[in-house]
């Protein structure tokens, strides 16, 4: 898959539309892709507090320790979003 699928994923995330996020992933969007600002999808949904989308990305294989452009890891960025427990549950299963 490629850039178009990843763009669709980030557009869906920007809208906060869970249905479109699922569609973009099913269509080949890379859950570990980064947007034009080098931000990972998981970090963006966490900042937007889209907990269900964060769980979806984690369930599809994105790494809870993925870094953003500034070296922050997802688990740090998601603490305030209330999904840190989900990150650690996912990491334990790996």
Buried (B, 14 or more C-beta within 10 A) or exposed (E): EEEEBBBBBBBBBEEEBBEBBBBBBEEEBBBBBBBEEEBBBBBBBBBBBBBEBBBBBBEBEBBBEBBBEEEEBBBBBBEEBEBBEBBEEBEEEE
